[in-house]
Amino acid sequence: METFFLSFSSSLPLQTVIYGSIAIVLLLWQFYIGKFYYLRTIRYRKQNEMPTNDKVSLPPASIIVYANDNAESLRRNIPVLFGQEYPDFEVIVVDDASTDDTPEVLQGLATRYPHLYSTKVPADACALSRRKLALTLGIKAAKNDCLVLLDAACRPASPLWLRNMMRHFAEGADIVLGYSRTDIPAGLSCLYKAFDRLLFSLRYLSCAVRGCPYMGEGTNLAYRKSLFFGHKGFSRTLNLCYGDDDLFINEVATGENTRVEIAPDSFVTVESNDFAALWRIQKMRHFFTMPYLRHRKQLFFASEQAAVYLFYGAVAALMASGIHYPTAVLWVVLLLVLRGVLQGIVFRKLSQAFDTPQMGLRVLLFELVRPLVNGCYRLSAWRRREDNKTWRSMKI
């Protein structure tokens, strides 16, 4: 390392050496986050895969499915749920006042699957979050203590999905965080959105792997019924329209009671005819609820985003101050190439592990754009913050 800095600083102005040193430190910082947070999820998965001959005693399970005008999704996905290789489970569909033929579809499916049950949220329910009410009704109706939450558009990747999620409860867990993905259409814009979703998921999953969970997503999430009612459910956030999954997990999750399940067999695909619209909805809901999240890693990940701009700023300053020195120009090229190689390797492995399209060097563009896009959504959520208040839905 000493030889490295000596060769770098030889016959260069002091300010050029300083800019180069800053760029190197920032590059190492980003490499640290990539290796010890994002890539650690892959190592964690390999270390915690379910054995093929797993004979652990699996608890009875209740799958809670939220539906709102999802008749076609229910037709496709309910048979997949009942195709799970699991000894004892039920499926409870909560119909949030659907206006399509969801009731008829559920009635027909109930004749084929005796362990399919359904309940309904009244259409005139107001002054509260309808989704929170729907989930509370479904959880109350559940016969079993171990629950898995899904949307009607969620399709498990494997008949072993439920077994993978439930095995952690036999080990004493109260919460299991799963991973949900979406089929990505072709195009640069959709590829950026896939990058954004992958990075979003990696952050909360990697923190949970390291023992500091702070949220989960209700498209593949499991917890105990006793935990839900022991903490009075969603009572602390009934004034908010959104935040049923992330805010509840933020309140109750600890490093001791939370597990992460990210084996490929445990993945869930969220079906959507309009991926871009789904992404925008998820983005806005996240920024609506983010101010209420207690999350000590916020500054940590913010520093990663800042390091991207600071790195390129330091490289630009290095180039400007050492433009007349071939050694400085060489180090500029080497730093840029090294960053591209490191980011390319990290996200190639992550894309393979989490079933996301390969992004190549386009990830360098995406990471520059993402803070700007997030800033726009953050500002929009702040301006529309009253839309997240349940009193706005009251009918007087």
Order of alpha helices (4+ residues) and beta strands (2+ residues): alpha-alpha-alpha-beta-alpha-beta-alpha-beta-alpha-beta-beta-alpha-beta-beta-alpha-beta-alpha-alpha-beta-beta-alpha-alpha-alpha-alpha
